[in-house]
Amino acid sequence: AASEALLSKLQVPLGVPAPTPQEYLLARKLPVAKALQGGLLPDEMAVPLGLVASLAAHHEVRRAGEEALKLCSQKVDWEEPGLVLVLYKLLLGDADKAGAGPVVPVEERRTPAEVPVRVGVLGLLCRSVRAANSFPHTLQAIFTCMYGADASVRLKQGAMQLTSWTLRHATDQVLAPMAGVVLSGLLRFIAAEAPEGGDAQQASLLKGFTYSAIGQLAQRAPNLFASDASIAERLFAALGEEAPDLKVSVQEALSLCCGAYVGASAEVKERLMALLQKASQEPAHQARFCGVYWVNRLFPFHDVRAREVCVGAVGDSKVEVREEAKRGLALPDPSSSLPP
């Protein structure tokens, strides 16, 4: 009866001008948005609809959608499989993707949602551990939003947020097959030229998140780093090349990556020693600190070259460099985790 009453309101009497497309859509969207507020649908179904409504052009629909999304978000089970699947469908659409599930007929395929909706979806996915473990959807989402044709700065930020969430919450079994691909994507991004103009500040912030993600990945997949000294070389080079506001993120990434090289081969260690000797003489104090920090953790106390680096840094103008150098010249504590 309610649906018949609604349809009767939408019917256009004879002699009355037909509604414009905007009026036609509003007459359908607003009742749906208000129905979401009334809790007529399960929260798992209401969340995606509320998100879309909260980004609508008309203020009444948008307000109703925002209120519905806020209410549902407090009660919904973010680990519900159906909800996670619907969110990924909004993000990726139904286009063919190898291994992503059954093939959808061409005439029934849906394209990904508009960019603002996809940005919102990425934020919601970062509330679900199941979303972090939904391979291959997680990997497809990260790369599509980072490198897609319509990838805006906000979409890339959402993708990096999902990357960080995945690195924290994905199981080892899920992370293993995609860790190498994620690493190559992160390195590719920091190597790209920075945009000019209004997006430069946001792009710089995004690059900082990327360096942090590299550090996180080193903690979860150290084997990818231990055999490749070039990653360390790129990070140390960034300390001398990046803007001052980014050097904090690079230094954080280097601190997190250090442990991944503890078990590196003798050949890799030789490359690292040459790198650290050079870094300890760099103008940038962050490079000098990281050079001494790495030497103290990767090389044994009896390594003459490592102690030489510390002796050269013990009179550094920066107190943190001096303190780290002194630490490397003190006789090792047998209970310490540093190399003997």
C-alpha positions in Angstrom: 0.0 0.0 0.0 2.8 2.4 0.8 4.5 1.7 -2.5 1.3 2.3 -4.4 0.8 5.6 -2.6 4.4 6.7 -3.5 3.9 5.7 -7.1 0.6 7.7 -7.3 2.5 10.8 -6.1 5.1 10.3 -8.8 2.6 10.0 -11.6 2.1 13.2 -13.7 -1.5 14.2 -14.2 -2.6 15.2 -17.7 -1.8 18.8 -18.6 0.9 19.1 -15.9 4.5 19.6 -17.3 6.7 16.5 -16.9 9.4 16.9 -14.2 12.9 17.6 -15.2 15.5 14.8 -14.9 16.8 16.4 -11.7 13.2 16.6 -10.2 12.5 13.0 -11.3 15.6 11.7 -9.6 15.1 13.7 -6.4 11.5 12.4 -6.1 13.0 8.9 -6.0 16.2 9.5 -4.0 14.7 11.5 -1.1 12.2 8.8 0.0 15.0 6.1 -0.2 17.3 8.3 1.9 14.6 8.9 4.5 13.8 5.2 4.6 17.4 4.6 5.5 17.0 7.0 8.4 14.0 5.0 9.6 16.0 1.7 9.8 13.9 -0.1 7.2 16.9 -2.0 5.9 19.5 -4.0 7.7 22.6 -2.0 8.6 24.8 -4.1 6.2 22.5 -3.0 3.3 22.0 0.6 4.5 25.7 1.5 4.8 26.5 1.5 1.1 23.3 3.3 0.2 23.8 5.8 3.0 27.4 6.5 1.7 26.1 7.2 -1.8 23.3 9.4 -0.5 25.7 11.3 1.7 27.6 12.5 -1.4 24.5 13.4 -3.4 24.2 16.9 -5.0 20.9 17.8 -3.4 21.3 19.0 0.2 18.2 17.2 1.6 19.3 13.8 0.2 22.8 14.5 1.4 21.8 15.4 4.9 19.5 12.3 5.2 22.3 10.1 3.8 24.8 11.5 6.3 22.5 10.9 9.3 21.7 7.4 8.1 25.4 6.5 7.5 26.3 7.9 11.0 23.6 5.8 12.7 24.4 2.6 10.8 28.2 2.9 11.2 27.8 2.7 15.0 25.9 -0.6 14.8 27.0 -2.4 11.7 29.3 -5.5 11.7 32.2 -4.4 9.5 33.3 -8.0 9.2 30.1 -9.1 7.5 31.1 -10.7 4.2 28.2 -9.3 2.1 29.0 -5.7 3.2 32.7 -6.0 2.3 31.8 -7.5 -1.1 29.4 -4.7 -1.9 31.9 -2.0 -0.9 34.5 -3.6 -3.2 32.0 -3.7 -6.0 31.3 0.0 -5.5 35.1 0.6 -5.7 36.0 -1.7 -8.5 32.8 -2.4 -10.5 32.2 -5.7 -12.2 34.7 -5.6 -15.0 36.7 -8.8 -15.6 39.6 -9.3 -13.2 41.5 -12.5 -13.1 40.8 -14.5 -10.0 38.3 -12.0 -8.7 35.3 -14.2 -8.8 32.7 -15.4 -11.4 32.6 -13.6 -14.8 29.7 -11.1 -15.0 28.0 -10.9 -18.4 28.9 -7.8 -20.3 25.3 -6.4 -20.3 25.1 -6.8 -16.5 28.4 -5.3 -15.6 28.6 -2.2 -13.4 31.3 0.4 -13.7 33.1 1.7 -10.5 31.3 4.4 -8.6 32.3 8.1 -9.0 35.5 9.3 -7.4 34.0 10.9 -4.3 32.1 7.7 -3.5 35.2 5.6 -4.0 37.1 7.8 -1.6 34.4 7.2 1.0 34.4 3.5 0.3 38.2 3.3 1.0 37.6 4.9 4.3 34.9 2.4 5.2 37.1 -0.5 4.1 39.7 0.6 6.6 37.3 -0.4 9.4 37.2 -4.0 8.4 39.9 -6.7 9.0 38.1 -8.9 6.5 38.6 -6.2 3.9 42.4 -6.3 4.5 42.3 -10.0 3.9 40.1 -10.0 0.8 42.8 -11.0 -1.8 42.8 -10.2 -4.7 40.3 -7.3 -4.2 42.6 -5.5 -1.8 45.5 -5.5 -4.2 43.2 -4.5 -7.1 41.8 -1.6 -5.1 45.2 -0.3 -4.1 46.6 -0.2 -7.6 43.4 0.9 -9.3 43.1 3.9 -7.0 46.8 4.7 -7.1 47.3 4.4 -10.8 43.9 4.5 -12.5 43.2 7.0 -15.2 40.9 9.1 -12.9 43.1 8.7 -9.8 42.9 12.0 -7.9 45.1 13.0 -5.0 42.3 12.2 -2.5 41.8 8.8 -4.1 45.5 8.1 -3.9 45.4 9.1 -0.2 42.6 6.7 0.4 44.5 3.9 -1.4 47.5 4.6 0.7 45.3 4.5 3.8 44.1 1.1 2.7 47.7 0.0 2.0 48.7 0.9 5.6 45.6 -0.8 7.0 46.3 -4.0 5.0 50.0 -4.1 6.1 48.8 -4.0 9.7 46.0 -6.4 9.6 46.5 -8.9 6.7 47.6 -12.4 7.7 51.0 -13.6 6.6 49.3 -16.0 4.2 47.3 -13.2 2.5 50.2 -10.7 2.5 52.8 -13.1 1.1 51.6 -13.2 -2.6 51.1 -9.5 -2.9 53.9 -8.0 -0.8 56.3 -7.8 -3.7 53.8 -6.2 -5.9 52.9 -3.7 -3.2 56.6 -2.9 -2.7 57.2 -2.2 -6.4 54.1 0.1 -6.4 55.3 2.1 -3.4 58.8 2.5 -4.9 57.3 3.5 -8.2 55.2 6.2 -6.5 58.1 7.8 -4.7 60.1 7.9 -7.9 57.4 9.7 -9.8 57.7 13.5 -10.4 55.8 15.6 -7.9 52.9 17.6 -9.4 53.0 21.4 -9.5 50.4 23.9 -8.3 47.6 23.4 -5.8 48.1 19.6 -5.5 51.7 19.9 -4.6 51.1 20.1 -0.8 48.7 17.2 -0.8 51.0 15.1 -3.0 53.9 15.8 -0.5 51.7 14.5 2.3 50.8 11.4 0.3 54.5 10.8 -0.4 55.2 10.9 3.3 52.5 8.2 3.9 54.2 6.2 1.1 57.6 6.2 2.9 55.9 5.1 6.1 54.2 2.3 4.3 57.6 1.1 3.0 58.8 0.9 6.6 55.7 -1.0 7.6 56.2 -3.5 4.7 59.8 -4.0 5.8 58.5 -5.2 9.2 56.0 -7.6 7.6 58.1 -8.9 4.7 61.8 -8.4 5.6 63.0 -11.0 3.0 62.0 -8.6 0.2 64.5 -6.1 1.6 67.3 -8.3 2.8 68.3 -9.3 -0.7 68.1 -5.9 -2.3 70.5 -3.2 -1.1 69.1 -0.8 -3.7 66.0 -0.1 -1.5 68.2 1.2 1.3 70.3 3.2 -1.2 67.1 4.9 -2.5 65.9 5.7 1.0 69.3 7.2 2.0 69.4 9.2 -1.2 65.9 10.6 -0.4 67.3 12.0 2.9 69.4 14.4 0.8 66.8 15.1 -1.9 63.4 15.4 -0.3 62.0 18.5 1.2 62.5 19.1 4.9 58.9 18.1 5.8 59.4 14.7 4.1 62.7 13.9 5.7 60.9 12.9 9.0 59.0 10.2 7.1 62.1 9.0 5.2 64.0 8.7 8.5 61.1 6.8 10.1 61.1 4.4 7.1 64.8 3.9 7.4 64.5 3.1 11.1 61.9 0.5 10.4 63.8 -1.0 7.4 67.0 -1.5 9.3 66.1 -4.7 11.0 65.2 -6.3 7.6 68.9 -6.3 6.7 70.2 -8.0 9.8 70.4 -11.3 8.1 71.5 -10.0 4.7 74.2 -11.8 2.7 77.9 -10.7 2.9 77.6 -9.1 -0.5 74.6 -7.0 0.5 76.4 -6.1 3.7 79.4 -4.8 1.8 77.2 -2.5 -0.3 75.5 -1.3 2.9 78.8 -0.6 4.6 79.9 1.6 1.6 76.5 3.3 1.8 76.7 4.0 5.5 80.2 5.3 5.4 79.1 7.8 2.8 75.9 8.7 4.7 77.8 9.4 7.9 79.5 12.3 6.1 76.4 13.8 4.4 75.4 17.4 5.0 71.9 16.3 6.1 72.0 15.4 9.8 69.2 12.9 9.3 71.5 10.9 6.9 74.3 11.1 9.4 72.1 9.8 12.2 70.7 6.9 10.1 74.2 6.0 8.9 75.5 5.6 12.5 72.2 4.0 13.6 72.4 1.3 10.9 76.1 0.7 11.5 75.5 0.0 15.2 72.7 -2.5 14.4 74.0 -4.3 11.3 77.7 -4.8 12.1 79.5 -6.4 15.1 81.5 -4.4 17.6 84.7 -5.9 16.3 84.1 -4.5 12.8 86.8 -1.8 12.4 85.0 0.1 9.7 81.8 0.3 11.8 83.8 1.7 14.8 85.5 4.1 12.5 82.1 5.5 11.5 81.2 6.0 15.2 84.6 7.7 15.9 84.0 10.1 13.1 80.5 11.0 14.3 81.3 11.3 18.0 82.0 15.0 17.6 79.0 15.7 15.4 77.1 19.1 15.7 73.8 17.3 16.3 73.3 15.7 19.8 71.3 12.7 18.5 74.2 11.8 16.1 76.8 12.2 18.9 74.7 10.0 21.3 74.2 7.3 18.8 78.0 7.3 18.0 78.8 7.0 21.7 76.5 4.1 21.9 78.4 2.4 19.2 81.7 2.9 21.0 80.6 1.5 24.3 81.4 -2.2 25.0 78.4 -4.3 24.1 76.1 -5.6 26.8 75.9 -9.4 26.5 72.1 -9.1 27.0 71.8 -6.5 24.2 70.1 -7.3 20.9 72.8 -5.4 19.0 75.5 -7.4 17.1 78.4 -8.5 19.5 
